[in-house]
Each structure stands twice: as C-alpha cells, then as structure tokens.
Amino acid sequence: MKVVVLGGDGFCGWPTSLHLSSRGHDVTIVDNLSRRNIDNELEISSLTPIRPPGDRLAAWRQVSNHVIGFRNLDVARDYDRLCALLEHERPDAIVHFAEQRAAPYSMKSARHKRYTVDNNVNATHNLLAAMVETACEAHLVHLGTMGVYGYGSTGAPIPEGYLPVRIRDGAGNWVDREILHPANPGSVYHMTKVLDQQLFFYYNKNDSLRITDLHQGIVWGTQTPETERDERLINRFDYDGDYGTVLNRFLMQAAIGYPLTVHGTGGQTRAFIHIRDTVRCIELALLNPPEAGDRVLIRNQMTETHRVRDLARLVARLTGARIDFVDNPRFEAPDNDLAVENRQFLELGLRPVTLEEGLLQEVMEIARRYSGRCNPDRIPCRSRWRRTHAAQIGTAP
Amino acid sequence: MKVVVLGGDGFCGWPTSLHLSSRGHDVTIVDNLSRRNIDNELEISSLTPIRPPGDRLAAWRQVSNHVIGFRNLDVARDYDRLCALLEHERPDAIVHFAEQRAAPYSMKSARHKRYTVDNNVNATHNLLAAMVETACEAHLVHLGTMGVYGYGSTGAPIPEGYLPVRIRDGAGNWVDREILHPANPGSVYHMTKVLDQQLFFYYNKNDSLRITDLHQGIVWGTQTPETERDERLINRFDYDGDYGTVLNRFLMQAAIGYPLTVHGTGGQTRAFIHIRDTVRCIELALLNPPEAGDRVLIRNQMTETHRVRDLARLVARLTGARIDFVDNPRFEAPDNDLAVENRQFLELGLRPVTLEEGLLQEVMEIARRYSGRCNPDRIPCRSRWRRTHAAQIGTAP
C-alpha cells in the first residue's frame, strides 16, 4: 500500500514509517521538522542522539533495502505543494501526525496557544481541502487523543468515539441515538483534536472522505524492532517538562537519580500504550479502513489505564527512586477514575505490550545509556494552565 | 457600558454599533474592512450606497452627538494590536462579529474554504487568548448561527444550546445529563461556528471567561431606526448569490422583475430574524450577562421559522413575481422541518418584528430605490457544495 506519513519525523511518526516500510508498504514521509525546531526554541534535545532525516533514511535503506521518500513541507502553510504531492503520489492512505502534540507546550504562553491552534487546525483543514480538490480517494488515518473525551463523567467506560444516548422526540418520548462523544479537553492542545473531530465529521458528511480517527493514550517506550536495527535509526526520547510524557519521565528521572515528580496528588488515572503497539495499531487501522459511505471510524488506541501515583510507586520500587509531590501545573480534578473500551484493536488481533512485560527495563537502559545528554534543569514542567492557581478546582469540570 | 464591536462595519455590526451608541453605550468599532474587500473580489457592491467608515462615523456624530471610535485592525492577524486595544479600552463587553459569514462564499473553492477556517478560527482564538493574556474581564458576546445545530433530527424543538439526554452510568442505569447540542453544520462557514463553540467551552472552563453565544437565524430587512436617520448611515444590502440571504434576495428579485430563484424544492425550513431585532437582542444579551463561574450562555436569536417555498409564494403574491425552481447548490436534504426554542429573548422582553408587520414593504422600497445599482448577473449562486452533485442525498444527513 502506498502511504504518505505526515509528521513522519516525530516520536510516533518515525517508528510508524519504519514499521510500515518493513511490512512492505511504500512510504513517503512529509515533515517540516518543526519538532526539531521546537527543541531549539526550548534549548533541549532528545535524550537519544537522533540523526538528521537524510542520515536516518540512508541508514534504513542500508539495513532494510527499503526506500522511504521524504519531503520537507509545512502542511499548515504549503498548501499548493501539498496538493502537488497528493497528485503526484496518489497514495492509498495518509497517516496524519503533523500537529503540535504537547499539552504543556500549548499552555506556555499566548504565543504557544496561538501557534498550536493555528498550526493544528490549518494542517488538518488544508489536508481535507487538498484531498477534495485533488479528488484524492486515500483513506485518512489521524492521530487523535484520549484527551478529547475528558476524564470523570459517569463511571461508564469511555466508548470508541460514539456514545449511545436517549433524547426526546417531538412527542416527548425518549428515543435512542448515537452521538459523537461530548468533548471535554484538558488543554489547548487537546482542544485542537476536538476541533479536528468536527472537521472530520463535516468533510466525511459533505465529501464522503474515508477517515479513521485514533484516540491514543499516553505513549511510553522508545524503541521498536525497526528503530533498534541501527543506532542511526534510534527514536527520539523526550524527558523535559513540556514533551516528556509521564511514564518515560519517571523512568528517566530514576535513571539519573532525580526524584520522581508527581503533579498534585498523582490521583489522575491515564490511558497508556507502548510505542510498539502504536505502530502496530496504525498498520491495523490502515488494513481495516471504513467502507465508502461510512461515518468517521473512531478507535481507542490504548491498552491499559493506571493512576499516576501507582506508576511512580512502581518505578520507585524497581529503582529505589524517591517520589516528590509537586504543584500540579494543570487545571484539573486532583483525582479521576477512567475506564476505556478498546475492543476494536483487540478484535483486529493486537496483543498488547503491558507494563508487566519487562519493557520498563528497556526504557531505563536507554535512559541510563544516554544520561550524559540529560539537562536536569529541563525536567520540571514550567507551564501553568491559568494565570493564577488560586481557584484550583476540587472536582472534575 | 464600554463596548468594543469586532466586525462593526458589517451588515449586522454596523446597525448594532449605532443602536448601542444611541442607547448611551460607549462604542468602539474594530474592523479590517474585509467585507468591503470581498465585494471587490466578487466584483459586486452593496445595493445600498454605503459610505466609508470615516464618513459614516462623522455623520453619526452630526445627527446623534455620539462619538463612535474606530480601529482598522485584523483580529485574526494583528494579535499584538488587539492586546494593546483591550488594555487601552478596558471594555465591559466585546461583541464579536469578526468572521466571514457567508456559507456559499465559504464553499466557492479550496481557497475560500481555507480562508474561512483560518480567518474565523484564528479571530476567535486570538480574542480568547488576548482576553486571558490581558486579564480582560469583559463579557464576550459572540454571533453564532442556528446552522450549528443542523436541520432535521427528532422533531423536538431545538433547545437553546444544551440538550437534555440520558446516558448510561457505570452500573448500566440511565442517568440524566445536559450536553452541548450535537453539531451538524451544513457548510464550511457553519462548521467554523461549531469550532468557535468548542473554543468557548474550553476558555470558559479553563479561564472562567464570561461568554454568551447567540445562535442567530437568517437576518432579513435592511434599515434600523438609527441607520434611517441619514442616508450616509445606510446599512449594506447584499443581493448576490454568495452574500444575499434568502428573503432579502427574493424581495430584491421581485423589485427588479427577476424571477424568484428557489433552490431545489424550496422545502427547506429556516429560522429568521429581522435586523431590528438583531440589534435589540445584542443589547439584551449585553445587559443580561452570565454570572462569573457560569457555563457559556447560549441563546437562540431568531423569531420565526418558514419554509423557503412559502416565502417565495408570499413575495410572489405581494409582487406578482414569477418563481423559478433551480438546482440546489447545497448538499442537503430537499425538505426539513424545524422547530426552535427562543424563550430566553422573549422573557427578556423582545417583541419580535414578524413578516406580517409590513416591513417586507420597507425592504422592497430599498430594493426599488437602488435597483439601478443592481447587477443581475451576480444574483445566481455559483458555489457548489461537492465536486459532483451526482450523489445528492435524499434525507437529512
């Protein structure tokens, strides 16, 4: 299958591109290297020594004999070049990772909020408009987030995109309907994925585009079998307060003898998935597209849920690290429960990598091997969700 | 009350600004004159001879002794100047009309779709980010659209923003909730107002901004008591296929002896409001803001519903005009019913101007008086909702 991967140089996009290529798909990466530029802005770098795109792709060709194409193109800005690419490549599928993806980064300042909204909405909308304009019949697979649903609610498991409800008809009787799950995003970043959902709904309805939206949990782990084949293929590892996600951050902190920083009480329950499952899920989604005429297909891409303080305790037990409870920068309830339906990927054959399977060690080995590259000043999260935290809320909004 | 009116040079913004000024409020208009520039692009002009902003405002000062301020500023682009304005003016309220507001224009081409999304989303988000950054405590009143709800559904009247539903809790029991009404927009333009709703939801939740979102029906009529005070104050009148809304377009067509062009079967039922009620509703909304800590207050700003072919027959009966049924450019069901709740404004004291009250004559007099300025070539709608209309749908999507 001919696949264009938008954002194929990033933490999820790169291993996905290699995985699809190794499975025999014809892959072209589109990326404007914005994630590397943000590293420059934040004066940080991936813990792992990632190579420039040209070096990575040359190494992949050497070790696998597969060729991956590359275009440096800004999906949110270079609309005409995007159309030319779609007309030239005529892909069977497009995987869309090309969005700013860190919640703390999106909350750093008005400039960061505005960049995140402008970039993410225009990237997604340019893609949809270009697909219509070029009569591109590709299946679009988009990376959404579990964060569109919000946490809390009734205690029922979060369904895969669509919620069965009862509403009143004209005669006042309750009738059954299924609606797009009401959104309750927790940051400007998460909100942009809510906006994406509405864009997908409309272009699916009006232009019959075939779209899969994957609501992904927090990704942990670093390497996949493909990125491990050569050090020049290594995946990026973020440990900083903006881009480092919670479990990887704890493992990194343990590896360098820094206390595990738990935000607030650590009572937040979150959904997780290992990077090895991310890349498998993307291929499963590509191989199982919606039919022509179907509504947007939404799948929950996560494999387990954990409470943040339980993760901290697990890592502390494994490593002897100390736990520090620090102020929560986010404006959120101190505790939440979370149950999530994820039958779709299990039924398609996914056998999840779970925390118990020893891959925690793999991350810690990476963290230890490259700990000399770590700048501990960058570990704390300095973004704040509100001007003042005086009015921190007590319950889920 | 000190009020900043974003988009205060447009069809609704201008008479609103005059009405608020005449009622003693201290008004500053912000506008980048994009609507006048679109007239240039479309090679069309308002049927009525609208004056440049400076002339209009000088005339208002002469006839009313009130001063309205004016800033030529692009809310979607000039973020720093927007912040400076908010810090300088410290308004009590902001009325936000500063969006591209024509569905057919938003569907003309990929460029028009992209402009509408980019302009409308960034205008609204810049405003929200600027209000947070400058600690602006103004009440924000936004012009939404009835089109966010979509037409059709269960036959129950469309509520004012929030829909009572039953959902299952963790034990499988149905529990009552109230959710933001599911969105089903009919064009890229309408979709941008759906995106606005999600922006408002988030900024209200995270930053406690006080926001009223007014879901307005199709506005008819031209003049208000204030715009009638001097010909230099005249309001714009759009009769073209992009910006001319259905009832005003019929009245114009009748005035120049052009057949009334009904799209499809004319079975579409739409919600309407007279421009005189629009300006009254805005002041009522300003005088009745949500309390600090309230969710986004949503009001339906419409006064009656009509089926399009009934309006055509009414105008034909009054004028002797012929009715032409032409292809529907929109991708929509040929027929729909529509019932809408609008108790909020009635309870605040609105006494609606209805079609029966003779103001149809007022519009036809305007249309006749300026018919020499009409270019009949511009009357048909040339936008198309889909690349091909082969697959026109038979029922509401």
Chai-1 contact restraints between the chains, C-beta under 6 A:
chainA,res_idxA,chainB,res_idxB,connection_type,confidence,min_distance_angstrom,max_distance_angstrom,comment,restraint_id
A,A110,B,A129,contact,1.0,0.0,6.0,A-B,restraint_1
A,A110,B,E133,contact,1.0,0.0,6.0,A-B,restraint_2
A,K113,B,A129,contact,1.0,0.0,6.0,A-B,restraint_3
A,R114,B,A129,contact,1.0,0.0,6.0,A-B,restraint_4
A,V117,B,H125,contact,1.0,0.0,6.0,A-B,restraint_5
A,D118,B,N122,contact,1.0,0.0,6.0,A-B,restraint_6
A,V121,B,V121,contact,1.0,0.0,6.0,A-B,restraint_7
A,N122,B,D118,contact,1.0,0.0,6.0,A-B,restraint_8
A,H125,B,V117,contact,1.0,0.0,6.0,A-B,restraint_9
A,A129,B,A110,contact,1.0,0.0,6.0,A-B,restraint_10
A,A129,B,K113,contact,1.0,0.0,6.0,A-B,restraint_11
A,A129,B,R114,contact,1.0,0.0,6.0,A-B,restraint_12
A,E133,B,A110,contact,1.0,0.0,6.0,A-B,restraint_13
A,T154,B,D169,contact,1.0,0.0,6.0,A-B,restraint_14
A,T154,B,V175,contact,1.0,0.0,6.0,A-B,restraint_15
A,G155,B,D169,contact,1.0,0.0,6.0,A-B,restraint_16
A,G155,B,G170,contact,1.0,0.0,6.0,A-B,restraint_17
A,A156,B,R168,contact,1.0,0.0,6.0,A-B,restraint_18
A,A156,B,D169,contact,1.0,0.0,6.0,A-B,restraint_19
A,A156,B,G170,contact,1.0,0.0,6.0,A-B,restraint_20
A,V165,B,V165,contact,1.0,0.0,6.0,A-B,restraint_21
A,V165,B,I167,contact,1.0,0.0,6.0,A-B,restraint_22
A,R166,B,R166,contact,1.0,0.0,6.0,A-B,restraint_23
A,I167,B,V165,contact,1.0,0.0,6.0,A-B,restraint_24
A,R168,B,A156,contact,1.0,0.0,6.0,A-B,restraint_25
A,D169,B,T154,contact,1.0,0.0,6.0,A-B,restraint_26
A,D169,B,G155,contact,1.0,0.0,6.0,A-B,restraint_27
A,D169,B,A156,contact,1.0,0.0,6.0,A-B,restraint_28
A,G170,B,G155,contact,1.0,0.0,6.0,A-B,restraint_29
A,G170,B,A156,contact,1.0,0.0,6.0,A-B,restraint_30
A,I179,B,P182,contact,1.0,0.0,6.0,A-B,restraint_31
A,P182,B,I179,contact,1.0,0.0,6.0,A-B,restraint_32
A,P185,B,Y202,contact,1.0,0.0,6.0,A-B,restraint_33
A,M191,B,Y202,contact,1.0,0.0,6.0,A-B,restraint_34
A,V194,B,Q198,contact,1.0,0.0,6.0,A-B,restraint_35
A,L195,B,L195,contact,1.0,0.0,6.0,A-B,restraint_36
A,L195,B,Q198,contact,1.0,0.0,6.0,A-B,restraint_37
A,Q198,B,V194,contact,1.0,0.0,6.0,A-B,restraint_38
A,Q198,B,L195,contact,1.0,0.0,6.0,A-B,restraint_39
A,Y202,B,P185,contact,1.0,0.0,6.0,A-B,restraint_40
A,Y202,B,M191,contact,1.0,0.0,6.0,A-B,restraint_41
A,K205,B,P397,contact,1.0,0.0,6.0,A-B,restraint_42
A,N206,B,F331,contact,1.0,0.0,6.0,A-B,restraint_43
A,F331,B,N206,contact,1.0,0.0,6.0,A-B,restraint_44
A,P397,B,K205,contact,1.0,0.0,6.0,A-B,restraint_45
